[in-house]
Amino acid sequence: MEDATTFHIVMLPWLAFGHLHPFFELSKSLAKRGHQISFISTTRNLRRLPDVPPHLSPLIRFVPLPLPHVDGLPDSAEATCDLPQSSFQYLKKAFDGLEQLFVQFINQSSPRADWIIHDFAAYWASKAGVPCIFYSTFPASTLAFFGRPSDMGKGGGSLKGLTGPSKRVPFPTTVAYRYHEAIRLALDCLQPNASGVPDWLRTKLSLENSKLVAPRSCTDFEADWFQVLLDIYDKPVVPVGLLPPQLPESGQRRDEKVFNFLDTQTPGSVIYVALGSEATIGGEQLHELALGLELSGLPFLWALRKPTSTVETGGIGLLPEGFEGRTQGRGLVAMGWVPQVDVLAHEAVGGFLTHCGWGSLIEGLEFGRPLVMLPVFADQGLNARAMGEKKLGLEVERDEENGFFVREAVAKAVKVVMVEEEGEVIRSKAKEMRGIFGDKERQERYVDGFVKCLAIHRLGTL
């Protein structure tokens, strides 16, 4: 489908694959409608994205910008997955160093850019003189929790304000941070960092300087939260849909070991475990997770990311001694990259133990997989509460003060979600989500509505 009016749209995502991939999915959806896309990132990140489909390659242009050198940032690090979390601040400083090159690209681009779509990081994008859209890679519930941009940063982000529901939400909700999550958020996002701009200020300025707010979500799933956003924002809030990723074409499986294992398992019996490209848990907690999977007695496939430093493992072995031998046959640990969408689509997979990144939740619910939830940082705790309210998953029980969990809690949550009668409502409701998350035609209609809004509001800026 091609619209009568087409635009040149510039994509400027933060340097994390939980942002790069949603921007890439949106780029493909817009290009299918005839819009020209300039996708800006660093050289290495662009190489790590999937190939552009051949029929869209004339419309999607990758624009590499060289990341400037910053003390504390290794030269090979161009995304958060290349770094321990303590070094993200140096990546933000380097990202801000792209501002001048970005403005130069906009000024020289032909045809002239009609829209810039960015997220929380590029608070300076509007300086290029092109109308901006804040594309939220978080759900509407997370955006609503933080309230109006003018509210952000007030009171220094008090723990009381973070651990209780937002006062701007007019209905009962559990969407709030646990104490241990709030402590980490305050350290990671609310305090000054090497870039000189804390995350709360980036988000505030990015929202304030945008013409539209476009969450990667849909009113079919969270209509109540979209209404909250409409009530608190002084600008249009337009869902772009969930943008569920497509399954790879037949014959593109890249890890025979993974799929040979799944092919030997009983349908619906395997719990798939993956904590994303950024989320890390300490060495002792990683051992508790492993021992919990062992204790559950259920088949599992664990996509385990290699740590970026010995700090992440706490100086101990990555897995408990003898773990892989004791679970051989019913469990498989796959180090490095795993084709997650293809795995979640496999009939052997019956549940998903996840860090609750929004992209991963979309991928799991696209195939109706019930969730065992182990949020780690950022928006993930809020996402877990929202999923819990809808009875789509169960959180692993943790210590409220320090966030620690024990193997018994892992095993209990896995068994409830996968096999026990108590989890039947979770399994049933997760299957129902295929009708929303997996309905490609329904989600495409949201993109159509978004494009119509672009046309209406672009005219208003001329």
N, C-alpha and C positions, 0 to 999 in steps of 0.2 A: 504494500500500500504506500502511495506517495501523496503527500499533502499538496494542495494548491500553492500554499506558501511554505517555502523551505528556508531553513536557517543555517547559519554557520555557528556551531556551538562548541565552545572551548571547555574541555574537562580538566579540572585541576584538583586531583585527589591528594590526600595526605599519604605519606610514604609507608603505608601498612597494607598488607594484602587483604585485610578485612575492609579496607576502603577501596583499594585499587580494583578488586574484582567486582564489587557492586557498580562502580563507575563504568567498568568495561561492559557489564551486562546492559546498563542503561544506554551506553554508546551504541551497542548493537541494535537495541530496540528502536532508537531514534534514527539510526542509519537505514533501517528497514523501511522507514517512512520517508526516505529521501533527503534527510538532513545531513549536512556535512559536519563531521566531527574532527576536531583537533584535540588529541589526547596527550596531555603534557605530563611527563614524569622524567625520571633519570634513565640513562641508557640501560643500565642493568635491570631495572624494574620492568622496563618495556620488553626486554628480551625474555623475562620470566612470565609474562602474560601469555595466555593461549593465543594461537594464531587467529587472525581475523578471518572469518569465513570468506572464501574467494569472491562471492557475489557482493560482499560489502566492502571489499578492500578499496574500491575507488572512492568510497565515502568516509573511511576512517583513516586518518593520518596520525601516526605516532610522531610526537615532537619531543626528542630527547634534549634535556637541559643538563649541563654539567653541574654536579653538586660541588659547591665550593669546599675547600679544606677547612676543617674546624678542629682545633685541638681537642683531643679526647675522643674523636670519631675516627675509627679505622678507615683507610682509603677505600676498602672493599665494601664497606657498609653503606647501603643505600635504602634499606627498609628496616622496619622494626624487627623482622625475623632474623636479621643479621646481628642483633645486639641483645645484651641483657637489658632488662627494663631500666636499670639505673642509668643507662647511656642514651635513652630516648631523648633526653633534653638536648644533647649535642646534635642529634638528627634534626630536631626542631630548629635549632640555630642555623644549621646548614640549609634547611628548607627555606627559612626566611631570607637566606642569601640569594635565592632564586628570583626575588621580587623584581629587580631591575631587568633581568633577562626576560622575565615574563611580560612586563610592560612593553619592552622593546618588541617582543614577538607580536603582541596585540596591535601595536602601532603600525607594524609592517605587514600584517597579515592581509591577504587578499583572497576572497572577499573579506570585507570588514566583519569582525565577529559581532553576532547579534546578542549572544548570551554567554556568560561565564557561569559554569556550574562547579561549585566547590563545596568543601565541608568545613569542619571547625578550624582547620589548621591555617588556611590561607586568608587570614583576617585582612590582609592587604590587597586582596584581589580587586576590590572595587576601585582602587587607585588607577586602574587601567582605563577608566572612563566608559566601561561597558556594563550594562545592567547584569546583576548577579542573582543567582539562585542558590540558596542553602540546601544542599542535598544531604539529608540525614540518613546515614547508614545505621541509625538506631531506630527502633519503633516509636510510634507516637507516644506511648506510655512513658518512655524515658524522657523525651523532650518535655512532656507535660509536667513530669516530676520537678524539673528544674525551673519551671515557671517562666515568667516574662524575662526577656533580656535585661530589663532594668532591675530585676531582682537579683541577678547573678552577681556573686561576690559580696553582697551585703552581709555584714556580720562575720566576714571571713569564712563563711561556710561552716557554721556551728554544727557540732556533732548532733545536737538536738534537732536541728533543722534537717539533717541528712538521714536520721534514723526514724523519723516520723513521716507519715504521708503529707504530701503538699497541701497546704491550706487552700490552694486554688482548685483542688479536685472536689467536686460537689457530691461524690458518692463514696461509700466505704471501700477501702482498698488496703492491701498489704504492700503495695509497691513503695518500698523504701529500703534503705541500706541497713544491714546488720551493723552492729558496733564495730566489728573488726574490718568490715568493708569500708565504713565511713572513715576510720583511721587511715586506711591505705589511700582512699580517695583524697583525703586532705593533704597527704604527703605528696601524692603523684600529680594532682591536678589543681590544687588550690594554692600551693606555695610557689614562690619564685623559683625559676630554674635557669639554666645556662643561657637560654634564648632571651631571657629578660621579659617574657610574656607568659604568665601562667595560663593553663588550659582554659580556666573559667573565663578569662578575659578574651582569649582567642574566640571562644564560642560566642560570647556576648557581642563582640564587634562583628563577627561574621554574620550573625543573625541580624543585627541592626543595619548592616550595610547591604542587605539583600532585598530584592523586590518580592521574591516568593520564597516560601518554605516548602520543600518537597520531601516528605518522609518516604523511605522505602517500606511501604506498608499499604494497607487497604482498609476501607471502612467496613468491608465484609467481616474483617477479623477484629478490629478495635474501633468501632464507630464511636463509642463513648469517649475514648481518649482523643479522637480527632475533634470532637465537639469541644473538649477542654481547650485544645490548641486554638480553635477558632475563636473561643471566648477570650483568650489571654493575649493573642498576638494581634498587632495592628496591621497585618498584611495577609494576603491570601495564603492558605495552607492547602496544598494540592497533593494528594497521594499519587505516587508514580506506580503503585502496585508492588507486589512482592518480588517481581523479576526472578522467578525460580529458574535456576540454571538448567540448560538442556543436558540430557544424557549424551555422553560421547557417541559418535557414530560407531556402528558395528565394526569390530576389528581393531578398535583403538585402545583396548586394555593394555596397560603397560607393566603390570606386576602379576605374572602368572602364579607366583607363590601365594599371593593373597587370594586370588580367585580359585586356585586349586583347593585351598583350604576351605573356602566358603562352599564350594561345590560339593564337598563331602559332608556338610552339616545338614541337620534336619531343618526344614523350613521354619522360620520364625524363632529359632533357638539361640541365635548368636547375639550377644550384646556388643555393639561396636563402640569403641572407646577412642575419643580424640579430643584433645584440649586446644586445638587451634594452632595458629602460627606464632602467636605472641604469648599466650598464657603459660606461665610456668609455676610449678609448685616445688617446694624444697625437697631435698633428697630423702629425708625421713618420711615426709608426706607421700612422696612418690612410692616409697616402699609400702606404706599403709594402703595405698590404692592398689598396688600389685597384689598384696596379701589379701585384700578384700575381694578382688576378682577370683583369686584362688579359693578363698573360703566359700564363695557363693556356689561353687560346684557347677557353674554354668559355662557353656562355650563362650569364648570371647575373641575378638580381633581388636588389637590395641595398636593404633597408629601413634607411635611414640616419637616425638620430635627430638632430635639430637640437641643437647644443651649447647648454648653459645659460649659458656664459660664454666669453670669448675665451681663458681659461686652458686650456680643454679642447683648443683647436685649436693651441695654441702660437704664436698670432699669425700663422699662415700660412693660406693658402686651404684650405677644407675638403677639396677634391679636387685632384689634380694638374692642372696646366694642360693643357687639351686632352683630358683623360681621357674625358669623356662623348662628345665627337665621335669619338674613335678607336674607341670600343666601341659606337657607335650601331648599333642593329639586333640585336646579340647580347647587349647588356646594358642594364639599366634601373636607375637610382638613383631610389628613391621616398623623398622627404623626408617625415618625420613618420610618422603612424600608418598601419600596414598591417594588414589583417585576417589575422593570421598563420595561424590555424587553417585558414581557407579557402584560403590560399596553399599551405600544406603538403599539403592534400588534393588539389590540382590535379595532374592526370596529367603535366604538363610538368616538375614538380619531381622531381629525382632524387637530391638530397642537400641537406644543411642545414649551413651554416657558422655555428656558434653559440658564444656565450659560456659555454654549459654551465650556465646557470641551470636549476634542476630543473624548473620549469614548462615552459620551452622544450624541454627534453629529452623530457618526457612528450608534448608536442604533436608533436614530430618522430617519435618512435618509435611513436606512435599510428597513423601512416600508413606506418611501415616505412622512414623516410628515414635512410640512413647519415649519419654525422656527421663533419664537419671541425671540430675542436675548438680554440677560442681562448679559454681561460678568462682572466678579468680580475681578479676579487677574490672575497673571502668564501669561500663553499663551492665555488666553481666549479672550482678546481683539483682538489679531492677528487672532485668529480663526474666530471671528465674522466678521472681515473685509473680510477675504477670502471667507466666505459663502455669504456675501453681494455682493461681486463682481460676484459671480455665480448666483445671484438672487434666492438663496435658503431660504432666510429669511430676516427679517427686525429688526434692532436694536431699542430698546426703546430709545427715545430721552433723552439726559441727559445734565446737565450743564458741559461744557468743563473743567472748572476749578476744580470743586469739585466732579463731577460724580453724583450729586444728580439727581433724577428723581421725577416726580410728577404723581399722579394717572391718570391724563388726558392723559399723554404720554403712560402709560401702556395700558389704555383702547383703545387708538387710534391704537397702534401697534397690539394689539390682534385682533381688528375688521378688520384692513386691511388684516392681514394674514389669518384670518379665513373666512370672509364673504364678504368683500367689493370687488368691481370690480377691484380696484387698485392692489389688491393682487393676481389676477388670474394668473399672470405670475409666481409668487412665488409658488403658489400651483401646477401649471403645472410642473415647473422645479423640484420641490421636488419629485413629483411622478416619474419623469424620473429617479431619482437617485436609485430607487429600482432595476433598471437594472444593476447598478454597486455595490451598497452597499449590496443589498440583493441577489446577484448572488453568491451562495456558491461555485459553481464549478469554476467560474472565479477567485474567491479569493483563492481557493485551489491551483490553478496553480501558483500563486505568491509564496506560501509556497514551492512548488516543485522547483521553480527557486532559492529560497533562499537556500534550501538544496544542490542543485548542486553547488552553490557558496561556501558553507561550505566545500564541498569535494575538490574543486579546490584549495582554499586558505589554507586549512589544509595541503595539500601536500606541499605547498610553505613554511610552517613554520617548516617542519621536517628537 
